[in-house]
Amino acid sequence: MTAAPIALTIGEPAGIGPELAAKAWTALHDEVPFFLIGDPAHLPGGTDWVEIAAPDEARAAGPALPVLRHDFAGPRTPGRPQATQAKFVVSAIERAVALASSGKAGGLCTLPIHKQALQEGAGFGFPGHTEFLSHLCDAEEVVMMLAGPALRVVPVTIHIPLHEVKRALTRELLETRIRITHAALRAQFGIADPRLAVAGLNPHAGEGGRMGREEIDVIAPVLERLRSEGMRITGPLSADTLFHAAARTGYDVAICMYHDQALIPIKTLDFDRGVNVTLGLPIVRTSPDHGTAFDIAGTGQANPTSTIEALRMAWRLASAQRPAV
């Protein structure tokens, strides 16, 4: 049996989400079954859409974008988020998670939200999408993976200031991130014996302790223990030599110590096709690897490539993991 259709959440309607949804459907309607959860009044003028009452109706939508209607308060105002719409952004995500958790949706792909708007308008208390989804799914630990055609990366610490990384980086956290990543590569990505490369925290991986001891005291002991269990892990490695073409042939994922150490190389290699995948959830979740782009919202310039790739990946993972209900 094939998976149920993927739920696509509208995200912040003042951003490029509505335009991305319409463009992604034009590109994928014959390839990836999905439906939009959002207000159809926010879609670009001229969008061919059809209202559905349940996810399983998405397959019969034909050329029209299937929309599971989720009305917002007020019209779309491109580039200008409205505080009154924040609670609807949040409830659309909650609705998608419920559908995916029940198996009525094969998984979810989330269009970009604007954290400041959600904090100001809905008291949103989470650093980002990933943490909110972890809360909704009651997942103890989740991992944010960024995946593109040339590279997969996992940041061990995520949305925290750089000066807090040293304190946050513990043996327990590193081991948990690696174990979840290793399991997901096997179960979801079909890699029987994953190869993991682990970056150091400091320049030159600490240079034997002369530039910091985190590699010696925190990272190396974890890697030694996991290697003794049979995992194929290299590191800690100097991050400045980890991402060139020849180096990338030697591993399936790079485990990085902080946000920018992971995201700068993947966005440099292929900015448009990077996909955010949340590992460790009981459901499939992907998202495009970019933000709301308020500066171009409503102009028709939004590039749907990352959204298209995120929907494709969600469908592949859902098809491998879970049958339709």
N, C-alpha and C positions, 0 to 999 in steps of 0.2 A: 504494500500500500504506500501511496505517496503521502507526504506531509500535508498538514492543513496550510492554508494561505498565511503569509506573513503579515503581521499588523505593522503599519507605518504610522507613527505618531507625528502630528503636525509641528510640534515644537513651538517656538515663539513665533506667533503669526506676523509680528512686525518685521521679522527677519526674512530670509530667503526660503524658509521651509515650504510655504505653499507653492512657490515656483518650482522647487526641486521635486515635489510630489508629482506635479503635472508632467514635468519633463521626464522623470523616471518612468512613469506609466507609458508614455509615448515610446520610450526605448525598450521596455521590458514586458509589455502586456502579453506578448506571445511566448515569453521565456520564463518569467517568474510570477506566480500567482501571489498578489498582495492586495491589501485594501488600506485605505487611509482612515485614520480616526481623527476627525477634525471638523471644522465648520466649513461647509462647501461655499459659503458666501465669501470666504477668504481666498479662494482659489483665483488665479489670474483670469481676467475676462476672456471668454471664449473657450474655457476649459470644458471638454466633454466629460461629464461625470454622471453617475447614476447612484442613487441611494440604495443601500442594502440593509437588510434587517439583521443579518447574521454573517459571520465570516465565510461560511461555506457557500454563500451566494456569489462570492467574488469571482469564481471560475466562470460564471455565466454572464459576466458583465460585458463581454465583447470588447469593442474598442473604447468604451467609456470607463473612466477611472471609477472604481467602486469605492463608495464613501460610507463608512459607518458613522452616521451623523452624530456630531458632538458639538452642539451650538455654543458659541461664545457670547459674552455680553459686548455688543457693539461691533462696528465694522473693523476691518483691517486698516492699520495706519502704518504703511511701510516706513521703516527707520525710526519709528517712535512707539516703543512699547507702552502699553497701558496697564496701570496697576490693577484695574478692575478685571483684566483678562488673565492675570497670573494664576488664579485658582483653577481656571479651566485648562490651562497648560498642564498643571499638576494632575488634575483629575483624568485627563486624556491618557497620561502615562499610567496611572493606576488602573484604568480600564483595560489598557493593552496588556499589562502584566497579569491581570485576572484572566483574560482570555487565553494568554499563553500558558499560564499555570494549569488551566483546566483542559488544555489540549485543543481548544476550539481554534486557536491560532497556532501555527507551527513555531512561532517565535516572534520577536519584535525587532524592528529597526527604528531607531529614534532620531528624528530630525533635531537640529540644534536648539537648545534652550538658552536663555540669558539669565545667569544666576542672580545678578543684581536685581533684575526686574522681579524675579520670583521671591527674593528675600524681602523686597520692599512691598510687594503686592500680596504675598501669600504667607509671609513668615517662613519661607523655605529654609530649613535648618541644615542643609547638606552641602558639602563643598562642590558637588557636581552630580551628574546623571548616575554615574557608577555607584556612588555611595547611596543614593536614593533607591536604586534598584536592589541593592544588597539588603537595605532595610525592608523593602516591600516583599522580598522573597525570603526574608528571615535567614539569609545566608551568613554563616559565621565569618567567612573570608572570601573575598573575590579578588580577581586579578584583572587589570586592564592591559590588554594586548593591542598593539597597533600593528596591523599586517598590511603589506603591500606586495606587489609582484617581486620585488627584489630583497625584501627584508621583513622579518618579524621582530618586534622588540617588546619587552615587558619592563616597565619601571617598578622598582621595589617600593619606593616612596613616591607619592603622586602629588596631590594638590596641597603642598605645604611650602612655606618659605625656605629658601636654600639654607639659611642659617640653622634651621631645625632638622636638617637631614641627618647630621651626625648623631644627634640624640635619638632620632626615630629609627635609625638603622640598627636593628638587633639581630642576633643569631636566629631567634624564633621567627621574626618577620621574614627574613631572607629564606629560611627553610620552607616556610609555608608557601611563599610565592613560587618557589621553584617546584615544590611538589604539585601544586595546583596546575602550573604550566605544563609540567611533564605529563601529568594525567590527561590533560585536555588535548595535547598534541597527539597522544595515542588514541583516545576515545573519539574525539571530534574531527581531527585533521587527518587521521589514518596513517600516522607515522609510527611504525612499530617500535623503533628504537631511537627516540629523539636525541639529537645532539644539541647540548646547551652550552653557550659561551657566556661567561659571567665577567662583567667589567669590574674593575676596581673603583673605589670612590675617589681616590686622590690621583693627581698627575703621576704618570708612569707607574700606576698601581702601587703607589706608596714608596717605590724605590727602596725596598728592603727596610722600611720603617723610617727612612730619612725625611719623607714627606707625609708622614701620618701612619698610624698603626692599625687603622680599620681593616686593611687587607689581612694583616697577621692575626689580629685578635678577634675579628668578627667573621670575615668572609671565608678565609681559608679553612677554618675548622668545620664549617658547614659543608663546604664542597668535599672535603676529605671524607666526611661521614656518608654523604650521598654517593660518592664514588664507590665506597666500600659496599654499598647496596646494589651496585651494578649500573648506576646511571652514568651516561656518557657526558661528562661535564669537564670543560676546560676553564681555567682561571684561578685566581683573579687576573684579568688581562688589562693592559693599558687601553683605555677607551680611545685614545687618539690613533690606534692602529687596528681597531676592531671592525671598522665599517667599510674599508676599501674593497674593491671587487674580489680580489683573491681571497681575502679573509672571510668574506661572506659565504664562500663555497664550503667552508668547514663547519658550519653549524646551521641548525634549523630555527633557532631563536637566540637573540641576545638578551640576557638579563642585565638590566642597567640599574644603577643605584638611585637615580633621581629623575624627575620628569624630563628636563631638557636634555639630559644625556641620552635619553631614549628617543624623544620626539624630533630633535633637530636632524639626526641622520635620516630618519625615514621620510620626513617632510622635504628634505633636500633631494633625496633620491627620486621621489615621485609624489609631489605634493597633492596631485588631484586624485590619485587612486588609493591612498591610504584608508584603511578601515579600522575602526575601533571595535574590538571584540571583548566582551566581558566574560571571563572564564570563572568557573566556580559557582555560577548560578544554576538552579534547577531548570532553567529555560534558556533558549537561544536568544542572545541580544547582540546586535551590531549597531553601528552608527557611522555616518560620514565623519571623517577626521578634520573638521573645520567648524567654525562658529556661525553666528547668525548673519554676519556680513550686512549690518544695517546700512552701510554706505551705498550698497548697490540694490538693496531690497526694493522691489517694485519696478525695476528698470528692465527686467528680462535678461540681465547679463549673468545670472547665477549659473555656474558650471555644475551640472548634475553628475559628473563622473564618479565622485566619491560615493554619492548616494546610490548610484547604480551598482557600484562594486559592493557596497554594504548590503544591499538587498540580495545580490547574487550570493554573497557569502552566507547570509542568514538562511537562504533557501538550501544551499548545499549542506550546512550544518544541521538544519532541521530535517532534511531528507535522510541524512545518515543516522539521526538520533531517535526520531519519533514519528510514528505513523499518524495519519489523520484520525480524528475521533468521529 
